[in-house]
Amino acid sequence: MNLTISMNTVLNFLHSMSLSTSNKRWLADHLYEEVMAEEKAAPVVKSKKKLTEKEKDELFYSVAGAWKDDPIGDKMLEAIRIGRQSTGYERKLAYFEEDE
């Protein structure tokens, strides 16, 4: 999003300069030439390979326990446990509120 805002700022700046049509054409041509040169020099992006089940499992387990030592994780876990408690069919709701 910041990049979009920055590019809009650049575009607004260019509009404020009241460039002539030939100046705009010159700028556009030079930017286009640069883009074409960069695209030729850029490496070809390989298509993503499909992951095997083993690779998927390894990725999953690599992030398991990511919240292990995070104090917020403990608070969330406790709030979930409280929220799951029920008496009969009645459910108690727990709200996630920040401490003051």
C-alpha positions in Angstrom: 0.0 0.0 0.0 2.8 2.4 0.8 4.2 1.8 -2.7 0.9 2.7 -4.2 0.7 5.9 -2.1 4.3 6.8 -3.2 3.6 6.2 -6.8 0.4 8.3 -6.6 2.6 11.1 -5.0 5.0 10.9 -7.9 2.2 11.0 -10.4 0.6 14.0 -8.7 4.0 15.7 -8.7 4.3 15.1 -12.5 0.9 16.5 -13.1 1.7 19.6 -11.1 4.7 20.3 -13.4 2.4 21.1 -16.4 4.6 19.2 -18.8 4.0 19.6 -22.5 2.8 16.6 -24.6 6.3 16.1 -26.0 7.8 16.1 -22.5 5.3 13.5 -21.4 6.0 11.4 -24.4 9.8 11.6 -23.8 9.3 10.6 -20.1 7.0 7.7 -21.1 9.4 6.5 -23.8 12.4 6.5 -21.5 10.5 4.7 -18.7 9.3 2.1 -21.1 12.8 1.5 -22.5 14.1 1.0 -19.0 11.3 -1.5 -18.1 11.9 -3.5 -21.3 15.7 -3.7 -20.6 15.0 -4.8 -17.0 12.5 -7.4 -18.1 15.1 -8.8 -20.5 17.7 -8.9 -17.8 15.4 -10.4 -15.2 15.7 -14.2 -14.6 12.9 -16.3 -15.8 10.5 -17.1 -13.0 10.0 -20.8 -12.7 6.5 -22.1 -12.1 5.8 -23.3 -8.5 6.1 -27.0 -8.1 3.4 -28.9 -6.3 4.5 -30.0 -2.8 4.4 -33.6 -1.8 2.5 -34.6 1.3 5.8 -35.0 3.2 6.9 -31.4 2.2 3.5 -30.1 3.3 3.9 -31.8 6.6 7.4 -30.4 7.1 6.2 -26.9 6.4 3.3 -27.3 8.8 5.5 -28.7 11.6 8.1 -26.0 11.0 5.7 -23.3 12.3 4.2 -25.5 15.1 5.0 -24.0 18.4 5.6 -20.6 16.9 3.6 -19.1 19.8 5.3 -21.3 22.4 7.1 -18.5 24.4 4.7 -15.7 23.5 2.8 -14.2 26.5 0.0 -13.1 24.2 -0.4 -16.7 23.0 -1.0 -17.8 26.6 -3.7 -15.2 27.1 -5.4 -16.2 23.8 -5.3 -19.9 24.8 -6.9 -19.1 28.1 -9.6 -17.0 26.5 -10.4 -19.8 24.1 -10.6 -22.3 26.9 -13.0 -20.0 28.9 -15.0 -19.4 25.7 -15.5 -23.1 25.2 -16.8 -23.8 28.7 -20.6 -24.3 28.7 -23.2 -25.5 31.1 -25.7 -27.7 29.3 -26.4 -26.2 26.0 -25.8 -22.7 27.1 -22.5 -21.2 25.9 -20.5 -18.5 27.7 -18.9 -16.0 25.4 -15.4 -14.6 26.2 -14.4 -11.3 24.7 -10.8 -10.5 23.7 -10.2 -7.2 25.4 -6.9 -5.5 25.9 -5.6 -5.0 29.4 -5.6 -1.4 30.6 
